[in-house]
């Protein structure tokens, strides 16, 4: 099965195994907390290059601009304008800003950007079914993997259903625009049909899953065969060793202090 | 020690089998979708843990922890990358709800409501350091203006996020627990009996 359209690729590069990407993501997130600003800038640049190289770059940057950038800007602004622990002020683009707050805001914003970019790069370039297969092959619980995949599918279904229930209940006379107390009361006629409709489905689906042997032990076969290359195995090991070394080093520093 | 581990394993297996598995997935998806209902009804609450609470009542604490963690991971993929960092909060919500549900808290509204308030206080205590140290108190949750207000008053980031949580979370969780009580109270006995923790809703003498 071809996977190149989904995975982190550029022209001439082979698809990267989902677990290597997972290790890379966890490492960058952990390291951006432990390392100094220079290292964080380096990680941010590396992530930016990787994002530009992927085919899903548009989706990554779109989500970043829509969901992350407003938080980053707010974090920076809040610290610049109201940083209670400092009275030092500097001039920036003609505005008088709190110096310590500005530096603190920059560090937090950078950390937030690195974490979010890393997570977006991983989740946007890794299709859930491939990630699921990869973790299953490593011995993860099939039940938890099913929960993850089924929830992903259900989110869109439920949102559509909520819209329908809202219109149906409003047309039956449900007061959805009254005072706060009435609106809290309106919550229940919307929630109950949603939960009840899925409860009976849960019973059927649970039975079907048991019949298909979801919790069965023993060797399994997979629809998609994912193989780790030697380079990926070395990369995984290096990422694990590198991150563990930094964690231990920081722990030692903290203990000596 | 071996016995404790074995009892944990049995408990996890009991809570994550049969009808529980699709219901855990539903709980996770419900957490992510209920913000939409709160938005449609213009309610100033998150309602983002009602799925976890329902799973905790009907399936148990382990199942609720899975539902909450999966919901936050999916939240990170779909619309809110920071939500994965709030997994410790959902672990506390799931575990606490599962434990209090075993004591019959969801059989009466007057026990569910105060339990929700306590849950809110706990959630505020766990979320505050995450919100303060990772996001400097700003998470675009709609309650950020409170953090800004407290910081302008000269309070530290940690204290500001904690105070914001103290104001928002108990109300949110009290509504969530009451909603869960209303839902489980109306569930037909023949359906509830299929769930591993049915005795949380109907006492075994029923």
Boltz contact constraints between the chains, C-beta under 6 A:
constraints:
  - contact:
      token1: [A, 67]
      token2: [B, 79]
      max_distance: 6.0
  - contact:
      token1: [A, 68]
      token2: [B, 81]
      max_distance: 6.0
  - contact:
      token1: [A, 71]
      token2: [B, 138]
      max_distance: 6.0
  - contact:
      token1: [A, 71]
      token2: [B, 140]
      max_distance: 6.0
  - contact:
      token1: [A, 74]
      token2: [B, 138]
      max_distance: 6.0
  - contact:
      token1: [A, 75]
      token2: [B, 136]
      max_distance: 6.0
  - contact:
      token1: [A, 75]
      token2: [B, 138]
      max_distance: 6.0
  - contact:
      token1: [A, 78]
      token2: [B, 138]
      max_distance: 6.0
  - contact:
      token1: [A, 82]
      token2: [B, 151]
      max_distance: 6.0
  - contact:
      token1: [A, 82]
      token2: [B, 152]
      max_distance: 6.0
  - contact:
      token1: [A, 84]
      token2: [B, 154]
      max_distance: 6.0
  - contact:
      token1: [A, 108]
      token2: [B, 136]
      max_distance: 6.0
  - contact:
      token1: [A, 116]
      token2: [B, 81]
      max_distance: 6.0
  - contact:
      token1: [A, 119]
      token2: [B, 76]
      max_distance: 6.0
  - contact:
      token1: [A, 119]
      token2: [B, 81]
      max_distance: 6.0
  - contact:
      token1: [A, 123]
      token2: [B, 77]
      max_distance: 6.0
  - contact:
      token1: [A, 143]
      token2: [B, 16]
      max_distance: 6.0
  - contact:
      token1: [A, 143]
      token2: [B, 21]
      max_distance: 6.0
  - contact:
      token1: [A, 147]
      token2: [B, 24]
      max_distance: 6.0
  - contact:
      token1: [A, 147]
      token2: [B, 25]
      max_distance: 6.0
  - contact:
      token1: [A, 147]
      token2: [B, 70]
      max_distance: 6.0
  - contact:
      token1: [A, 148]
      token2: [B, 70]
      max_distance: 6.0
  - contact:
      token1: [A, 150]
      token2: [B, 25]
      max_distance: 6.0
  - contact:
      token1: [A, 151]
      token2: [B, 25]
      max_distance: 6.0
  - contact:
      token1: [A, 151]
      token2: [B, 28]
      max_distance: 6.0
  - contact:
      token1: [A, 151]
      token2: [B, 29]
      max_distance: 6.0
  - contact:
      token1: [A, 151]
      token2: [B, 70]
      max_distance: 6.0
  - contact:
      token1: [A, 151]
      token2: [B, 74]
      max_distance: 6.0
  - contact:
      token1: [A, 152]
      token2: [B, 74]
      max_distance: 6.0
  - contact:
      token1: [A, 154]
      token2: [B, 29]
      max_distance: 6.0
  - contact:
      token1: [A, 155]
      token2: [B, 29]
      max_distance: 6.0
  - contact:
      token1: [A, 155]
      token2: [B, 32]
      max_distance: 6.0
  - contact:
      token1: [A, 158]
      token2: [B, 29]
      max_distance: 6.0
  - contact:
      token1: [A, 158]
      token2: [B, 33]
      max_distance: 6.0
  - contact:
      token1: [A, 159]
      token2: [B, 33]
      max_distance: 6.0
  - contact:
      token1: [A, 159]
      token2: [B, 36]
      max_distance: 6.0
  - contact:
      token1: [A, 162]
      token2: [B, 33]
      max_distance: 6.0
  - contact:
      token1: [A, 162]
      token2: [B, 36]
      max_distance: 6.0
  - contact:
      token1: [A, 162]
      token2: [B, 37]
      max_distance: 6.0
  - contact:
      token1: [A, 166]
      token2: [B, 40]
      max_distance: 6.0
  - contact:
      token1: [A, 176]
      token2: [B, 41]
      max_distance: 6.0
  - contact:
      token1: [A, 183]
      token2: [B, 41]
      max_distance: 6.0
  - contact:
      token1: [A, 183]
      token2: [B, 43]
      max_distance: 6.0
  - contact:
      token1: [A, 186]
      token2: [B, 41]
      max_distance: 6.0
  - contact:
      token1: [A, 188]
      token2: [B, 182]
      max_distance: 6.0
  - contact:
      token1: [A, 190]
      token2: [B, 37]
      max_distance: 6.0
  - contact:
      token1: [A, 195]
      token2: [B, 183]
      max_distance: 6.0
  - contact:
      token1: [A, 198]
      token2: [B, 26]
      max_distance: 6.0
  - contact:
      token1: [A, 199]
      token2: [B, 191]
      max_distance: 6.0
  - contact:
      token1: [A, 202]
      token2: [B, 19]
      max_distance: 6.0
  - contact:
      token1: [A, 202]
      token2: [B, 22]
      max_distance: 6.0
  - contact:
      token1: [A, 202]
      token2: [B, 23]
      max_distance: 6.0
  - contact:
      token1: [A, 203]
      token2: [B, 19]
      max_distance: 6.0
  - contact:
      token1: [A, 203]
      token2: [B, 194]
      max_distance: 6.0
  - contact:
      token1: [A, 205]
      token2: [B, 22]
      max_distance: 6.0
  - contact:
      token1: [A, 206]
      token2: [B, 18]
      max_distance: 6.0
  - contact:
      token1: [A, 206]
      token2: [B, 19]
      max_distance: 6.0
  - contact:
      token1: [A, 206]
      token2: [B, 22]
      max_distance: 6.0
  - contact:
      token1: [A, 209]
      token2: [B, 21]
      max_distance: 6.0
  - contact:
      token1: [A, 210]
      token2: [B, 18]
      max_distance: 6.0
